[in-house]
């Protein structure tokens, strides 16, 4: 069983926010894929927390979304250092049927 794709707090106190459209697409994926994506996003948030605040961060200008790829699934997100938030904006699934993704090699 997977958890719903709503906002949650990571162990490093980074908040992960999910847009409603992205949550809908993520919720249609296979449970194993959802768990893997959730763990990858938590890892990204925890790594962002490890970078010292004095270090220039290229992801925080807000002009472009970052992309996380898992097979043919693309998750577009941003990281905001000030609010300690990773926001999932878009999910691109190459087919209308999430079941087709499991058949792709």
N, C-alpha and C positions, 0 to 999 in steps of 0.2 A: 504494500500500500504506500502511495506517495502522499506527501503533504500538499495542501493546496498552494497554488502560486499566488500568495499574498505577500505583503511586506514582512520581513523578519530581520532580526538582529543577529549578527554573527558573534563568534566568541571574542573577536577583537573590538566589539561594539561599533562596527560599521553596519549601517542599515542597508539592506537590499530592498529596493522598491521595484515593483513590477507594474507596468502599464496594464490596463484591463485587456487591451487587444493582445498584448504579448502573453498574458496569463492564459487567455483562452487558447491560443495556439500551443503553448507549452503543455497545457492540461490534456491535449489530445494525443501527445506523444506516448510511446510505450513507457511503463513505469521505470524500467531500467535506464532508459535514456533520460528521463526526468531526473532521476537520482544522480546520474553522472553529471548532467548540466548544473544541477544545484550545488554539487560538491566543487565543480570547477569555478563557479561564480563565488562561492565562499572563499576558495583559495585565493582568487584574484583580490577580493576585499581584504583578506588578511595580509597579503603581500603589499597592498597599497598602504596598509597601516604600518608596515615595517620601515618604509622609506622615511628618513628624517625630514622634519618640516622645513629645514633649511635647504633641502635639495630641490632644485628646479624640477617640476614635473610637467611633462609635455601633455599629459592627458587632461589637465585641469583647465584648459582654456575654453572649453565648451563649444568650440567651433565644429568639431567633428565627433562622430560616434566611433567608439572602438568596436571591434568585431571579434566574436568568439565563434570558432567553427568546430562543429562536432559532426563529422561525416558531411552530409549535404545540408545540415541545419546550420543556419547562421543566426547568432544572437547579437544584436546591436545594443550597446550599453555605454553609459558615461560614468565617470568617477568624479565626485565633488569632494575635494579635500576639506573645505570649510564646514560643510554639513555632515561629513563622514558618511556619504551615501553613494552607493553604486546603484544606478537606475537602469533597469532593463527597459529599453524603449520599443524595440521591434524584434520580432522573430520571423525569419524567412524560412519557410518549409517548402521544398521544391514541388510538392504535389498537394492536392486538396485532401488526399487520404493519408493520414499518418501511418496506416498499416503498410502502405507501399514503401515507406522508409526502411522497414525491417527487411525487405527483400533486396535492397540495394547492397551490393558487395563492396 
